[in-house]
């Protein structure tokens, strides 16, 4: 699937935000992997408006599962 430019920017912002907020507990590669996993789970959604928010929430969930 081709990523729309606005969605791409939003996902990059989510990535940077999570890298900043989780830098003490997770390596940048782990955060990127969580985001990639989360993003892949929403790939088939036809309406893309809320995908970045959903990706951030799911990535946070993934990261919290791996920290505890």
Residue pairs with C-beta under 8 A, 6 or more apart in sequence:
1 43
3 11
4 48
7 48
7 51
7 52
10 51
10 52
11 35
11 39
11 52
11 55
13 52
14 35
14 52
14 55
14 56
14 59
15 31
15 32
15 35
17 56
18 31
18 34
18 35
18 56
18 59
18 60
18 63
19 28
19 31
22 31
22 63
25 63
25 67
26 34
26 63
26 66
26 67
30 63
30 66
31 59
31 63
34 59
34 62
34 63
34 66
35 55
35 59
37 58
37 59
37 62
38 54
38 55
38 56
38 57
38 58
38 59
38 62
39 51
39 55
41 58
42 51
42 54
42 55
42 58
45 51
